[in-house]
C-alpha cells in the first residue's frame, strides 16, 4: 500500500504488497462461537512492513479536485464517481447489478476501530448508500493503540480495503476479518490469516476474498535451499476456496519486478515475486495508472503504475506455469507469471479515503498501491457473482479464455502504451500488446467484462 497523507505522518502498512452470507453472521461472532478462533496470545511484533508510505505536510478536511491536487501536491486524486465512469460501471448499476446478495471478505491484521463510522462518512461524501461492515476478530486481537504505528498502518490498510470494495460493489456485504499477528515478511502472521480464511470458507461466508498483503517468496524458510514447503503448507485456505467456488485475490505488490528482503526495507537487486499473489489458486491483481478528467473520462490510455512504487509482476520461483497460462507461455516461460489483470494503483491518480482511527489525524487521505487494486477488483467479482446468480469461483480459466476473445465482447482492455514496472534498479516488464508481466491481460470495461466473466466462469 502506498499512501499520501496530507499531514506530517509516515504510513506503515503491509502489502506489495476479494450464495448469501450465513444467518449466523448477521452479527459479529462472539468469543467462543463457532466462528471464533482458538485463543492465541499475540506475540510482540516489530513492524517490518513491505512498503513504507509517503506523507505530505498539510491537512485536508474534504476531498479536492484534480486541479487542486495538482496545484497542491503535483498528483491527481480520484473519487469513486471518477472510477465508476472510468471503468464503465454505471450501466451495471442501472440494471440493478450492485453486488446485492454477495459477500466480500477482507483480511487484515488488527483492523480499525472506526471502520463503520469511516465508511459511513465516505459514503455520505460521495452520495453512495453505506453498508454494514461485519467485523470478525480472529484469535487474540490486541486493543487498538493509535500510538502504535503497526496498528495505525493496518488500520489504514483496512480502511482502504473496505472503502474501495464498497465503491465498486455498494450493495455487497463486507466482512472484515481482523487477525492478532501482523503479517510481515516470511511466514509471520500468515498462519493466522490462512486459518481465518479457511474458517470463513468452511462456514460458507464470503464469495470473494481480497488480500492486500504479501511476502517475498525468497524470505520464506527453506527457499534458499530449494525447499518451498513453508509456502506450500500455507495453501490450505486456497485449496478450500477452490473446492467451495470462492474467488481469492491478492495484490501483486508495489515493488515492480523486485520486492522486499527479510528486513522489510531493502529490495532484492534482482527479479523476485511474492506470495500469495504468485499462488496459482490466487488471482493476482496488478496496478495501472489512470489518466482522468474531473468527470472520470480518460484523457490518455492507461499506463503501468510506476511512481512512488510500481506494480508487482514477474515469474514465481516456487510455482510452475499453471495450465491456464499455457496461452501466454511465450511470456511467462515455465513459471507462474503475475499479475493476471490490473486496476488503478498509482499514487498519481490515487483514491480519496476517509479515516478517523487516529484521533490526531482525522480526515481525508490519498492512497495508492496494489492494495487499492485488489479490493477494487473484489467488487468486480461480487458484481459478476450477482449477475451469474452463483459464485464465479476460481476465475483463471475464464479470464484467460476471455483474453483470447474479442475485447468488444469480453471487456478486457489491453494496456500497451510501452510503460514498464522497472523499480529500484531492477529492470521490469513493459506493457505491450497482449499479456505482459506488467499488467497481465490488461484492465477492464466492467459493463462488458462482468457479464462475460459471469457466463464464462465456474458453475455449481
PLY file of the C-alpha trace (Angstrom):
ply
format ascii 1.0
element vertex 460
property float x
property float y
property float z
element edge 457
property int vertex1
property int vertex2
end_header
0.00 0.00 0.00
1.18 3.49 -0.79
-0.41 6.44 0.92
-0.22 10.19 0.57
-1.27 11.57 3.94
-1.87 15.33 3.78
-0.39 15.89 7.24
3.02 15.04 8.70
2.87 11.35 9.36
4.65 8.30 7.98
2.42 5.40 6.94
3.35 1.85 7.97
1.46 -0.97 6.30
1.67 -4.40 4.74
1.18 -5.06 1.04
3.09 -5.28 -2.03
2.29 -5.93 -1.06
-11.77 -10.24 -2.66
-24.83 -17.57 -2.00
-25.99 -15.21 0.77
-24.00 -14.75 3.91
-24.83 -17.29 6.58
-27.50 -16.15 9.00
-25.09 -16.85 11.83
-23.01 -13.90 10.67
-25.68 -11.22 10.80
-23.83 -10.04 13.89
-20.15 -10.36 14.70
-19.46 -13.73 16.32
-18.70 -13.57 19.98
-15.67 -15.21 21.50
-16.33 -18.91 21.81
-18.86 -19.01 18.96
-18.49 -21.41 16.05
-16.54 -18.83 14.08
-14.30 -17.55 16.85
-10.70 -18.70 16.62
-9.00 -20.59 19.41
-7.49 -18.10 21.83
-3.92 -17.29 20.87
-1.57 -14.92 22.56
-0.34 -12.40 20.01
3.41 -12.00 20.43
5.04 -8.61 20.48
5.69 -7.94 16.81
8.21 -5.47 15.46
6.71 -3.81 12.41
8.65 -4.84 9.30
6.32 -3.66 6.56
6.94 -4.47 2.93
6.23 -0.88 1.97
6.69 2.41 3.77
4.16 5.04 2.85
4.67 8.66 1.87
3.35 11.77 3.52
2.75 15.43 2.75
2.74 18.43 5.02
-0.72 20.00 5.04
-4.12 18.80 6.20
-7.27 18.39 4.11
-10.77 18.48 5.56
-12.55 17.35 2.38
-11.61 15.86 -1.00
-10.14 18.23 -3.58
-10.50 18.37 -7.34
-7.85 17.13 -9.73
-6.71 20.69 -10.38
-6.39 21.40 -6.66
-4.45 18.18 -6.09
-2.13 19.05 -8.96
-1.56 22.54 -7.61
-1.05 21.40 -4.03
0.90 18.14 -4.46
1.55 17.60 -8.14
-0.64 14.49 -8.36
-4.17 13.60 -9.45
-6.64 12.49 -6.78
-9.71 10.49 -7.77
-13.17 9.90 -6.31
-15.35 6.80 -6.63
-17.52 8.64 -9.16
-14.49 9.07 -11.40
-13.67 5.36 -11.04
-17.24 4.41 -11.88
-17.07 6.41 -15.09
-13.58 5.18 -15.99
-14.48 1.51 -15.54
-17.94 1.83 -17.14
-19.79 0.65 -14.04
-22.90 2.82 -14.39
-24.75 0.60 -16.91
-24.47 -2.29 -14.43
-25.86 -0.20 -11.59
-28.78 0.94 -13.76
-29.52 -2.73 -14.41
-29.53 -3.46 -10.66
-26.11 -5.15 -10.60
-24.67 -3.63 -7.42
-23.31 -6.67 -5.56
-26.53 -7.22 -3.65
-26.69 -10.64 -2.00
-22.92 -11.19 -2.31
-20.23 -11.05 0.36
-16.67 -9.73 0.15
-14.24 -10.95 2.81
-11.30 -8.68 3.64
-8.45 -9.97 5.83
-6.13 -7.55 7.66
-4.06 -7.57 10.82
-5.60 -5.62 13.73
-8.31 -3.91 11.64
-9.71 -0.48 12.51
-11.89 0.51 15.50
-13.67 3.17 13.44
-14.30 1.22 10.24
-18.10 1.54 10.24
-18.06 5.25 11.03
-15.42 5.89 8.40
-17.32 4.00 5.71
-20.45 5.96 6.62
-18.63 9.29 6.23
-17.00 8.16 2.98
-20.31 7.01 1.55
-22.17 10.17 2.52
-19.47 12.36 0.99
-19.85 10.69 -2.40
-23.60 10.04 -2.35
-23.28 6.26 -2.02
-25.59 4.32 0.35
-23.45 2.95 3.16
-23.27 -0.72 4.12
-22.88 -2.65 7.33
-19.33 -3.89 7.91
-19.25 -7.23 9.70
-16.16 -7.38 11.92
-14.79 -10.81 12.85
-11.90 -10.89 15.32
-9.70 -13.93 14.77
-7.76 -15.03 17.83
-6.29 -12.63 20.36
-6.56 -9.25 18.63
-4.97 -6.64 20.91
-6.81 -3.43 21.82
-6.19 -0.76 19.21
-3.39 1.64 20.11
-3.35 4.81 17.98
0.26 5.46 19.05
1.41 2.11 17.66
2.48 2.57 14.01
1.87 -1.11 13.33
-1.76 -0.75 14.41
-2.34 2.52 12.54
-0.68 1.16 9.41
-3.01 -1.82 9.32
-5.99 0.38 10.22
-5.19 2.44 7.14
-5.00 -0.73 5.07
-8.33 -1.94 6.44
-9.95 1.40 5.67
-8.63 1.44 2.11
-9.78 -2.14 1.51
-13.30 -1.60 2.81
-13.91 1.71 1.08
-12.56 0.54 -2.29
-14.62 -2.67 -2.27
-17.70 -0.64 -1.35
-17.00 1.93 -4.08
-17.37 -0.74 -6.77
-20.00 -3.03 -5.21
-22.06 -0.70 -3.00
-24.67 -3.28 -2.02
-22.30 -6.16 -1.30
-21.96 -7.26 2.30
-18.45 -6.73 3.66
-16.81 -8.93 6.29
-13.59 -7.52 7.75
-11.58 -10.27 9.42
-9.05 -8.90 11.91
-6.12 -11.07 12.98
-3.91 -10.54 16.01
-0.44 -11.05 14.50
0.99 -8.62 11.96
1.92 -10.10 8.59
5.43 -9.00 7.63
7.98 -10.99 5.56
8.37 -14.77 5.66
5.63 -16.74 7.40
4.99 -14.25 10.22
1.27 -13.57 10.55
0.29 -15.72 7.59
-0.82 -18.86 9.51
-3.35 -16.75 11.44
-4.60 -15.20 8.21
-4.91 -18.53 6.44
-6.68 -20.08 9.45
-9.14 -17.19 9.43
-9.80 -17.53 5.70
-10.25 -21.29 5.98
-12.81 -20.80 8.75
-14.78 -18.28 6.71
-14.79 -20.64 3.72
-15.76 -23.68 5.79
-18.70 -21.77 7.27
-19.91 -20.61 3.85
-19.03 -16.97 4.50
-17.83 -14.97 1.52
-17.99 -15.22 -2.24
-14.68 -13.45 -2.82
-11.66 -12.89 -0.56
-9.29 -9.98 -1.15
-5.79 -9.93 0.33
-3.82 -6.67 0.32
-0.70 -8.25 1.74
2.22 -10.29 0.53
5.63 -11.63 1.48
8.52 -12.14 -0.92
8.92 -15.82 -1.81
12.66 -15.60 -1.06
12.05 -14.65 2.59
10.29 -17.92 3.44
12.29 -20.52 5.42
14.00 -23.07 3.18
13.72 -21.03 -0.02
17.49 -20.65 -0.42
17.82 -24.45 -0.26
15.07 -25.09 -2.80
12.67 -26.20 -0.08
9.32 -24.49 -0.70
7.34 -26.42 1.90
6.93 -23.41 4.19
4.87 -21.74 1.46
3.06 -24.81 0.23
1.94 -25.71 3.75
0.03 -22.41 3.86
-2.13 -23.14 0.79
-4.91 -24.97 2.63
-7.26 -21.97 2.66
-6.91 -21.52 -1.11
-7.48 -25.23 -1.70
-10.67 -25.00 0.37
-11.71 -21.92 -1.62
-11.27 -23.80 -4.90
-13.48 -26.62 -3.63
-16.21 -24.19 -2.50
-16.14 -21.92 -5.55
-14.80 -18.92 -3.64
-12.69 -16.45 -5.64
-9.38 -15.50 -3.99
-7.48 -12.34 -4.95
-4.18 -10.80 -3.88
-2.27 -7.61 -4.59
0.69 -8.21 -6.90
2.96 -5.88 -4.92
4.37 -2.38 -5.09
8.00 -3.19 -5.89
7.82 -3.78 -9.64
9.87 -6.80 -10.63
11.57 -6.86 -7.22
10.27 -6.87 -3.65
11.39 -6.58 -0.04
14.09 -8.60 1.66
13.56 -10.02 5.14
14.39 -6.68 6.79
11.33 -5.17 5.10
13.23 -2.07 4.00
15.66 -3.27 1.31
14.62 -4.66 -2.05
16.31 -7.60 -3.74
18.69 -6.46 -6.52
17.19 -8.97 -8.96
13.71 -10.13 -10.00
11.64 -11.86 -7.30
7.95 -12.49 -6.68
5.64 -12.58 -3.67
3.09 -14.92 -2.11
0.08 -15.20 -2.06
-0.05 -13.26 -5.35
2.09 -15.87 -7.13
-0.02 -18.80 -5.94
-1.76 -20.48 -8.93
-5.00 -20.66 -6.89
-4.99 -16.88 -6.38
-5.87 -14.24 -8.97
-3.03 -11.71 -8.92
-4.20 -8.10 -9.26
-1.63 -5.69 -10.64
-1.57 -1.92 -10.93
-2.19 0.69 -13.59
-2.25 4.47 -13.72
-5.48 6.13 -14.80
-5.42 9.48 -16.61
-8.82 11.09 -15.99
-10.59 14.41 -16.13
-12.89 15.53 -13.34
-15.80 13.57 -14.83
-13.79 10.34 -14.92
-13.24 10.30 -18.68
-9.84 9.15 -19.86
-7.51 11.83 -21.18
-4.96 9.17 -22.21
-4.78 5.36 -22.26
-3.97 3.58 -19.00
-0.28 3.07 -18.26
1.69 0.96 -15.78
1.66 2.05 -12.13
5.19 3.31 -11.57
5.58 6.42 -9.43
6.10 6.07 -5.66
6.11 2.32 -6.20
5.46 0.08 -9.18
3.00 -2.68 -9.96
4.42 -6.06 -8.99
4.90 -8.72 -11.62
7.16 -11.45 -12.89
7.86 -15.15 -12.62
7.34 -17.20 -9.48
10.36 -19.11 -8.26
8.13 -21.54 -6.38
5.27 -22.43 -8.73
5.45 -23.83 -12.24
3.28 -22.43 -15.01
-0.33 -23.48 -14.45
-2.23 -24.84 -17.43
-4.46 -21.78 -17.65
-1.35 -19.76 -18.62
-0.35 -22.06 -21.46
-1.71 -19.49 -23.90
0.88 -16.99 -22.61
3.80 -19.39 -22.15
5.89 -17.35 -24.58
5.79 -14.59 -21.95
5.85 -16.42 -18.61
8.03 -19.35 -19.67
7.85 -22.43 -17.47
6.84 -20.49 -14.33
3.65 -19.00 -12.92
3.52 -15.39 -14.14
1.91 -12.42 -12.41
-0.19 -10.34 -12.48
-3.32 -11.77 -14.06
-5.25 -8.49 -14.52
-4.87 -4.93 -13.23
-6.79 -1.93 -11.94
-5.79 1.51 -10.75
-2.96 1.66 -8.20
-0.77 4.68 -8.97
-0.30 7.30 -6.27
-0.56 9.92 -9.04
-4.21 9.12 -9.53
-4.73 7.71 -6.05
-8.04 7.30 -4.26
-9.60 9.57 -1.67
-10.16 7.67 1.58
-11.60 8.89 4.90
-10.32 7.70 8.27
-10.63 8.62 11.94
-8.90 5.72 13.75
-6.08 8.07 14.78
-7.61 10.97 16.73
-4.60 13.17 15.86
-5.05 12.66 12.11
-8.76 12.61 11.27
-9.64 13.43 7.69
-9.15 12.62 4.02
-6.10 10.84 2.62
-4.99 9.78 -0.86
-3.97 6.15 -1.20
-2.31 4.16 -3.95
-0.67 0.79 -4.50
-1.95 -2.62 -5.46
-3.56 -2.68 -2.01
-6.10 -0.48 -3.77
-6.47 -2.54 -6.94
-7.23 -5.86 -5.23
-10.27 -4.65 -3.23
-11.48 -2.73 -6.27
-11.41 -5.97 -8.25
-13.16 -7.81 -5.41
-16.09 -5.50 -6.09
-15.98 -6.51 -9.77
-16.16 -10.19 -8.77
-19.11 -9.50 -6.44
-20.93 -7.89 -9.38
-20.18 -10.93 -11.56
-21.42 -13.25 -8.82
-24.70 -11.36 -8.66
-25.04 -11.30 -12.44
-24.39 -15.05 -12.65
-26.63 -15.92 -9.73
-23.83 -18.00 -8.20
-20.18 -17.76 -7.23
-17.88 -17.48 -10.22
-15.14 -19.30 -8.26
-11.54 -19.52 -9.44
-11.70 -17.21 -12.43
-8.34 -18.03 -14.04
-9.58 -20.26 -16.85
-12.41 -17.89 -17.66
-10.09 -14.90 -17.55
-7.55 -16.34 -19.97
-10.30 -17.62 -22.24
-11.75 -14.11 -22.36
-8.28 -12.74 -23.04
-8.22 -14.76 -26.26
-11.61 -13.38 -27.33
-12.76 -10.14 -28.90
-12.37 -7.26 -26.45
-15.59 -5.67 -27.71
-17.44 -8.55 -26.09
-15.09 -9.64 -23.27
-14.46 -6.22 -21.73
-10.74 -6.88 -21.35
-8.84 -3.71 -22.22
-5.22 -4.17 -23.25
-2.63 -1.90 -21.62
0.06 -1.47 -24.24
1.48 2.05 -24.03
5.11 0.95 -23.58
5.47 1.97 -19.93
7.07 -0.52 -17.51
7.37 -1.64 -13.90
11.16 -1.33 -13.57
11.80 -0.24 -9.99
14.65 0.28 -7.53
17.30 -0.56 -10.11
15.70 -3.85 -11.20
14.60 -3.99 -14.83
10.96 -4.94 -15.05
8.45 -5.65 -17.78
6.89 -3.45 -20.44
3.22 -3.02 -21.22
2.94 -4.31 -24.79
0.16 -5.72 -26.93
-1.27 -8.83 -25.33
-0.37 -10.39 -21.99
2.66 -8.98 -20.18
4.06 -9.20 -16.65
3.47 -5.51 -16.04
-0.36 -5.57 -16.18
-1.33 -9.16 -17.04
-4.11 -9.36 -19.61
-4.68 -5.63 -19.06
-7.56 -3.90 -17.34
-11.35 -3.91 -17.85
-14.54 -2.29 -19.05
-16.95 -3.50 -16.37
-20.16 -3.20 -18.40
-18.76 -5.83 -20.78
-16.39 -7.72 -18.51
-18.80 -8.51 -15.67
-21.40 -10.35 -17.79
-18.68 -12.03 -19.86
-16.96 -13.28 -16.70
-20.28 -14.44 -15.26
-21.02 -16.50 -18.36
-17.51 -17.95 -18.75
-16.82 -18.86 -15.12
-17.33 -21.78 -12.78
-20.80 -23.16 -12.25
-22.09 -25.07 -9.22
0 1
1 2
2 3
3 4
4 5
5 6
6 7
7 8
8 9
9 10
10 11
11 12
12 13
13 14
14 15
15 16
18 19
19 20
20 21
21 22
22 23
23 24
24 25
25 26
26 27
27 28
28 29
29 30
30 31
31 32
32 33
33 34
34 35
35 36
36 37
37 38
38 39
39 40
40 41
41 42
42 43
43 44
44 45
45 46
46 47
47 48
48 49
49 50
50 51
51 52
52 53
53 54
54 55
55 56
56 57
57 58
58 59
59 60
60 61
61 62
62 63
63 64
64 65
65 66
66 67
67 68
68 69
69 70
70 71
71 72
72 73
73 74
74 75
75 76
76 77
77 78
78 79
79 80
80 81
81 82
82 83
83 84
84 85
85 86
86 87
87 88
88 89
89 90
90 91
91 92
92 93
93 94
94 95
95 96
96 97
97 98
98 99
99 100
100 101
101 102
102 103
103 104
104 105
105 106
106 107
107 108
108 109
109 110
110 111
111 112
112 113
113 114
114 115
115 116
116 117
117 118
118 119
119 120
120 121
121 122
122 123
123 124
124 125
125 126
126 127
127 128
128 129
129 130
130 131
131 132
132 133
133 134
134 135
135 136
136 137
137 138
138 139
139 140
140 141
141 142
142 143
143 144
144 145
145 146
146 147
147 148
148 149
149 150
150 151
151 152
152 153
153 154
154 155
155 156
156 157
157 158
158 159
159 160
160 161
161 162
162 163
163 164
164 165
165 166
166 167
167 168
168 169
169 170
170 171
171 172
172 173
173 174
174 175
175 176
176 177
177 178
178 179
179 180
180 181
181 182
182 183
183 184
184 185
185 186
186 187
187 188
188 189
189 190
190 191
191 192
192 193
193 194
194 195
195 196
196 197
197 198
198 199
199 200
200 201
201 202
202 203
203 204
204 205
205 206
206 207
207 208
208 209
209 210
210 211
211 212
212 213
213 214
214 215
215 216
216 217
217 218
218 219
219 220
220 221
221 222
222 223
223 224
224 225
225 226
226 227
227 228
228 229
229 230
230 231
231 232
232 233
233 234
234 235
235 236
236 237
237 238
238 239
239 240
240 241
241 242
242 243
243 244
244 245
245 246
246 247
247 248
248 249
249 250
250 251
251 252
252 253
253 254
254 255
255 256
256 257
257 258
258 259
259 260
260 261
261 262
262 263
263 264
264 265
265 266
266 267
267 268
268 269
269 270
270 271
271 272
272 273
273 274
274 275
275 276
276 277
277 278
278 279
279 280
280 281
281 282
282 283
283 284
284 285
285 286
286 287
287 288
288 289
289 290
290 291
291 292
292 293
293 294
294 295
295 296
296 297
297 298
298 299
299 300
300 301
301 302
302 303
303 304
304 305
305 306
306 307
307 308
308 309
309 310
310 311
311 312
312 313
313 314
314 315
315 316
316 317
317 318
318 319
319 320
320 321
321 322
322 323
323 324
324 325
325 326
326 327
327 328
328 329
329 330
330 331
331 332
332 333
333 334
334 335
335 336
336 337
337 338
338 339
339 340
340 341
341 342
342 343
343 344
344 345
345 346
346 347
347 348
348 349
349 350
350 351
351 352
352 353
353 354
354 355
355 356
356 357
357 358
358 359
359 360
360 361
361 362
362 363
363 364
364 365
365 366
366 367
367 368
368 369
369 370
370 371
371 372
372 373
373 374
374 375
375 376
376 377
377 378
378 379
379 380
380 381
381 382
382 383
383 384
384 385
385 386
386 387
387 388
388 389
389 390
390 391
391 392
392 393
393 394
394 395
395 396
396 397
397 398
398 399
399 400
400 401
401 402
402 403
403 404
404 405
405 406
406 407
407 408
408 409
409 410
410 411
411 412
412 413
413 414
414 415
415 416
416 417
417 418
418 419
419 420
420 421
421 422
422 423
423 424
424 425
425 426
426 427
427 428
428 429
429 430
430 431
431 432
432 433
433 434
434 435
435 436
436 437
437 438
438 439
439 440
440 441
441 442
442 443
443 444
444 445
445 446
446 447
447 448
448 449
449 450
450 451
451 452
452 453
453 454
454 455
455 456
456 457
457 458
458 459
